[in-house]
Amino acid sequence: MSIKSTMMDYQLTLPPLIDRLGKFFPEVEVVSRLPDKRLHRTNYLAIQQRSKKLASALTQCGVEKGDAVATLMWNHYAHLEAYLGIPAMGAVIHTLNLRLSAEDVAYIANHAGDKILIVDDILLPLYEQFKDKAPFKKVIVVPLTGQGVDDEFINYESFLDTGSSHFQYPTINENDAAGMCYTSGTTGRPKGVVYSHRSTVLHCMAEAMTDSLAISQHDVVTPVVPMFHANAWGLPYTCVLVGAKQVLPGPHLDAESLMDLYEKEQVTLSAGVPTIWMAIKEAREAEPLRWKTADNLRMVVGGAAVPESLFRAFDAFGMKIIQAWGMTETSPIATVGNLKPSLLDESLDTQYQYRIKQGVPLPFVDIRITDETGQEQPWDGHSQGGTEVRGPWVTGAYYNNEDADKFTEDGWLKTADVSHIDAQGYVKLTDRTKDLVKSGGEWISSIDLENAIMGHPDVLEAAVIAVYHPKWDERPLAAIVVKPGKVVTKADIHLWLDGKFSKIWLPDAVETIDEIPKTSTGKFMKIKLREMYSDWVWT
């Protein structure tokens, strides 16, 4: 007779995490910066009770299990209540990206079949741009500014009053949908990714691990990455799991506002894309004595590769960058760039070479690289190929089964990232497939060039694209943003890169521009740069 497990069938769903708040962490603060920069303070007991009232009110107004409830909101307390209350009653929280065009937001809302919208009052002008094309039956407005809510809308606070904090959760299966997010759509129409209760719980458990982001109840966490995209990298849920204080920045994402918030609330961990940290680096260098207690901050960086110069600069401040990698499709964190014990005795330069990589896959995340024929490549640190992933918080399909060709026959997600993996298991992204420069038969990594150029002391940002060349097919062009009052020439860049790359890699053109176009999530929008330089003529 074969032995069977005696373990309970305990479903991994969000309601038990919500119940933990009131039982174990009732006094832990949630701090939100409002539009007028005032700080709104509440605690987890109030968040728990209000999220249950939201769940109750939604149920009473006819929202059913599996229905999509949309949010159009910044990072603040009410959005956290929606993160918890909507999936707790069996519905699906669908976070709309407020930085997309009105046309794209309307398309996404219709594609998902959203029935209800919860929107910040300061975002009503955006809603007005697409309301005639939207499917919403009810619009609930969060009165952040205290200006009141027009009669055509439902006041969020009044709506909560119709619900009960004694709401009884319905039966939820761990594989039921909990959240929904659409990709940013830089290479076509946005595609929907639907997260399950199980995938969300497992993701935040992995994120809290010591060898991951090491988030605990002793932390104070500020997700600068927006709650309207990829669950703010899962941080709100992870904080709820462990009872960590949350400090939410609202719409104020400039460097000074963030540093002031870190200082006042003694933030220990924050997360955002590289452009956020580049701005903070400039602010700290401009006023080195202004923010002292923000030292020892752990900064999770994702969305794009980070230049070594940024690591070194923040190390000098006493602030530590932790590079992670993932995407909407991976919930999103798939790898984290912590140093293994065996690397701590290596030279500082060697350690930086590992820290600039995207890191080692989290437990249960499988990664492989394949060539154009689908042949798996060795982990030797130089054989590169397309990056493919699978795991319990990696999507197995897009909503409505769109773009099915993005998945392999044996069940892996093809990410469109090009990478190589070394013998230690560290993944290093070398480019996006569409961003590689193929010159005279040789592949040139735009990411490696960008990161090296951004190490120049007078360069703020740099993006490298391929432009047509009659002899070499393609050559790299570098678009740079320089510090005020500085001038950086092609000769300066070549001198800076001398010895770092072979001559064929050096950009044949260096163009100074006022600002590099960015996507809705703060990444460099190279498709816009390629449009800007589509008619480039070599002289």
N, C-alpha and C positions, 0 to 999 in steps of 0.2 A: 504494500500500500504506500503510495507516495504521500509525503508530508505536505500539508497545505498551510499557508500563512494563517496566523491567528489575529492579525492586525485588523483594527476597525477600518471600515470604509468611510473615512472622514473626508468630506469634499473640500477642496481648496477653493474657497470663495471669499469675496470681500466682506460680507457681513460680520464674520468673527473678528476681522481687523477693526471694524468700526466699534464693536462692543468693547474691545480692549481699551479704547480711548477713555471711556468713562470709568472703567474699572481700575486702570493702572496709571493713567497719565492725565487725570482730569485738570490739573492746574498748569500743565505745560502750555506755554504761550504760542499763539499764532499771530504774528504781527504783519500788517499789510500797509504799504504806503499808498495812500489815496491820491487821486488826480491833483489835489491842491497841496500835496506833499505832507499832509497830516498823517500821523500814524494811528491806524485802527488796531486796537488790541482786543483779543479774545483768547479763549483757551479751548483745549480739546474737549472738555465736557460740553461746552456750548456748541462746538462744531458737531459733536456726535448728536446732540439733541436736535439741532437745526437740520442736519442732513436727514434724520429720520422724519422730521416734519415735512421736508421737501419730498421724500419718498412717499409719504402718506398723501400729501396734496396732489402729487402727480397721479397716484393711483385713483384718487377720488374724481379727478377730472378726465378719466378715461384712458390714460396711458396704459398700455398693456405690455406684457412680457415680450421682449424682442423689438419693441418700438424704438426708433432713434429719437433722442432728445438732443437738440443742438445747443452748443454754447458759443457765444461770440464775446469773449471776455479776456481781460488781462490776468496777470497772476495776483490773486488776492483771496481773502477768506471765503467769499461767496462761490468762487470757482472751486475751491477745495470742497465746499459743501456739495456742489454738483458732482464732483469726482466721486464722492461717497454715496450720496443719496440716490442718484439716478441708477447706477448698477445694483444698488441694494434692493430696489423694488422690481428688479428683473429687466429694466429697460437698458438701453445702450447709450452711453454718453458719446456724442459726436462733436468733437472740438473743431470748430471752424477757424481757419487760418485768417486772421484779420489783416494780414499783410498781402494777401492775394488780391487780384483785381475783383471788382464787384461781379463781373461776368463769371469768373472762376468760382467765386463763393456761391453764386446762384446755381451754377452747374452742379457743384458738389452737394449742395443741400437737396436738390431735386434727385440727383443720382442715388443719394442715401435714403431718400424718402422721409426726411425729417418732418415731424409733426408739430413740434414745439420748439421755440427758440428762447433761450435765456441770454439776455444781452446787457452789457454795461450801458448806462445812460450816455456816457461820453462816446459810445460807438454807434449811437442812433444815426448820425449822419452817414455812416457807411451802410447801415441797414437800409436807409432811404434810397440808396443808389440801386439796390437790387430787389426791393420788397415786392415789386410788381411781377417778378419772375420767381419768387420764392414759394414754397409749398406750405408754409407754416399756418396752422389753424389758430395758434395762440402765441403771443409774444409777451414774454415776462421781462420786465426791465429792473435791473439792479440800480437803486438810487445812490450811487457813490458820491455824487456832488451835493446831495441834499436839496436839489432844486425841485423835487416833486416829479410825478410821472403823469403824463397826459392820459386822458380817459380812454383813448384808443388802445392803450396797453394795460397790462396787469402789473401792479407794483409787486416786486419780489417779496418785500416784507409782508404785505397783505396776503400774498399767496401762501407764504409759510404759515401764517396764522390760521389758515383753513386746514392745516394738517395737524397730526398728533405726534408728539415725541415718544409715545408708547407704541408706535407702529410695529406690527409683527411682520418680520421678513417672510416673503413667500419662499417656497422650496425652489432652490436654484441649483442646477447641476454645474459642476466646475467647468464643463466644456461649453456652457452657455456664453453668449457674447456679453462682454462688459463694456468695451470701449471701441471707438472707431476713429481712425485718423487717415487722412488722404495724403499721399505723397505730394511734394511741392510742384510736380508737373513741369520740370524744366526741360524734359525731352518729349512732351506730349501731354495729353489730358491727364490730370491727377487720377491716381488709382487708390481705391479704398483698401485699407488693412483693418481687419477686425480682430481685436484682442479678446481672449477668453478670460474668465475669472481665474482659471488655473494658470494660464500663461502669465497673468499679471502678478499673482501671488508668488510664483516661482521666480519671476524676474526680480521682484523686490527682495526676496530672500537671498538671491545670489548677489545682488547689489550691496547688501549689508555685510557680506562676508569680509573678514579682516583682510584677506588677500584680494579683495575687489575694491570697493570704495570705503569699506570700514566705517559705515555709518552706524552710530549707536545713540542711545538716549542721552549721552553726554554732548552730542553735537548740536550746533545751531546751523541750520541749512538754508541757503538762499538759492533757489533755482532761477538764474537769469534766463536760461533757456525757457521759452514760453510754454505755459500750460496748454496752449492751443496747438502744440505740435509734439507728437510722439510722447505724450504723457509727461512733458517736462523731464524727459529721460527717466521717467519712473520715480523721480525723487519724492514727490508728494506722497505716493503710496508707501515708499520705503520708510519715510519719516513717520507715517502713521503706524507702520508695523513695529518700529522700535521705540516710538515715543519721543522722537527728536523734535525740538522746537523748530518751527518754520518761520522764516522772515521773507515775505513776498514783496517784490519791488514795485508792483503795479506797472504803470507805463513809463516810469522814470529809469531808463537804462543807460544814461550817460555816465561817464567814469566818475565824476565828482559825486553824483547822487548815490551811486553804488558804494563807493568807498566810505562816504559818510554813514550809510546804512550799516556797512560791515563794522565800522568803528563803534557806532552807538549800540548795536545789538550784539556785539562780540561774536560775529559769525565765524564759524570754524570750517565750513565747507560751502563752496559755491560752484556753479556749473554754467558754462556758456561756450559760445563759438569763439574762435581765435580773434576775430575782430573786436570783441568786447575786451579781451585781455590786452590787445595791442593798445587800445585807448587808455586802459588803466595803467599800463606801463608808462605811457607818455605823461599821464597825470602825476604819477609818483615821482618820475624823474624831474618834472617841473617844480614840484613842491616836496622834496624828500623828507622834510620834518613834519609835514601836516598830519599824516596818518601813521601813528606808531603802533597802536594796539591791534592793527589789522595784520601784523606779522603772525606767522604760523598758520595762515589761512591755506587750506588745501583747495586747489582750483582744478576742477574736472573740466577738461577741454575736449571737445569733439566737433564733428561737422566738417573738419578739414585738418590736414596735417599741420603741426606746429613747428616753426623754425627753432633750431637749436639756440639761436640768440635770445629767444623769448624765455626758454628754460633758464638760461644763465642769468638773465636780467632779474627774473623773479626769485631765483635762488639768492641773489645778492640782497633782495628785499626781505628775505626770510619767509617768502611765500612759495609754496610748492605746487608746481603743475603736475597733474596726473592726466596723461593722455588716454582717452578711451576711443573706441570706434564702434559704430553701429549705424543703423538706419531705421526709418519708420518701420520697415518690414521685420526688424529684429527687436522691437519693443522699447528702446532701441539698442541697449548696450550688449555687445557681443565679445569684445576684448577690452582688457584694461592693462595699461603699461606700467605695472609695478616691477621693481627690480627683484630678481631671485636672490637668495642669500649668497649663492656662489658668485654673484657679480659685485657684491659689496666690497670685495678686496681688490677689485680691478681699479685701474686709474680713473680719475674723474672724467677724462676725455672718453674713455671706453664706456663708462656709465652713461654719458650723454648720448652716445651712439645707440644705446639700447632704449633710453628714455624717449628719444624722438620717434621710435617705432610705435605702432599702434597697440602693441602688447600681446599678451597671451590670452587665448580664448577662455571664457568663463566655463566652469563645469557644465557639462551637457551640451555645450555649443561645439559642433564639429565644423572644421574648416578645411578646405582643400583648394589647390590651385590647379587649373587645367589649361592646356594649350588650345590652339584653334581647332584641333581635331578631337578635343575632349580627353586627351591623354593627361593623367594626373602627373604633376611635376614634383620633383624631390624637394625636401626641406633642406636646402643647402645654402640658403642666404643669397642666392643670385639667380636661380632659375625662376622666372616670373611667368605669370599667367592670370587668367580670369579667376576671381575669388568667388567661391561657392560656399554656402553655409546651410546648416540645418540644426534644429534643436527645439526644445519645448516652448520657447517663446519666439520662434521664427515662423513667419507666416508660411503656410503651405499652399496658398492661393491668394489672388486678389478678389475683392468683392465682385460678385457676379461672374467670377472666373475669367476676368479680363486678362489679357496678356499672358495666356497660359504658357507661351513659349519662354517665359522667364524662369521656368522651372524645368529641371532635368527629368528624364524618365525615371530615374531612381530616387527622386524626391529631394533634390537640393535646389536652393534658391540661387540663381545666377545674379550676382550683385552689380555687375558692370564696373567694379573696381579691379584694377590690376595690382597685384602684389607679389612679394616673395616671402618665404618663411624660412627662418634659420633653424639650425639644429636644436636650439633651445626652445623652439616653438613660438618665437616672437614674430608677429605679422608686421610687415612694413608695406604700406600702400605706396606704390610708385606713381599711380595716376588713375584717373577715370579712363575707361576705354576710349571715350570720345575726345579726351583731352591730350592723349599722347601725340607727340610730334614725330612723324616718320620722315627722316631726312637722309636721302641717299641710301636707303635701305636700313638705316640704323634708327632704333627707337630712342627718343629723348624724353625724359621724365619732366613734365612741366612743374610738378610738385617740388622735386629736388631743386630745380632752378629757382623757383619762387622763394623757397625757404632760405636758400643761400643769399639771394638778393636782399631779402628782408633783414638779413644780418648787417647790411651796410648801415653805418651810423646815421646817415642822412635820409634813409628810405623808411617811410611809414608802412606802405603796402606795395605788393608786387603781384602781378598775375601774368602768366606766360601762356600764349596761345600759338597755334600753328597758322602760318599764312603761306599761301601758294608761292612756290618758287619755280621758275622755268627750268632750272638745271637740277635742283635737289628735290623736287616735288613739294617739300614743305621745309620751312625754316622757322625757328622760334622768334617770336616778337615779345618783348617784355613791356608791359604797361606798368608804370610806377607812379606812386604818390610820394612826393618828397616833403620833408619838414619845412615849415614856413621860413622863407628867406634863404633856402638852400637851392643849389643847382647841381643836378647829377647827370652826367653825360654817359653816352655809350662807352666811351673810353674809361670812365670811372668804374662802370660796372664790370667791364672786362678786366680791369686791374684788380678789382675786388675778388673776382671769380678765378683769377689766375692760380693754377695749381690745384684747384678744387675739382675741375672737370676738364675733359679733353676739349680741344679747341672747337671741334665740330658741334659741341653742345652750346657754346656761347651764343647768346642771342644776337642776330644780325641787325636788329633794330631795337632801340630803347625809346619809348614814347612816354613823356611825362603828362599825366592827366590830373584833373582836380579830384576825382573820386572814382574808385573802381566799382562798377555796378554790382549790386548784391541781390541774392535771392531773398525770399520772404523769411528765411531762417538765418540770414546773415552770412551765407557762403558767397564766394565770388561767383558772379553770374557770367561765365565765360561765353555763353551763347550771345550775350549782348556785345561783348568785346569782339567776337568774331564778326558780328554784323557791322560794328564800327570800322573794322579794318578789312572788310570783305573785298574792297577795291584797291588794296595795297599794291603799290608799284615800286619795284626795286630800282634804285638809281645807282 
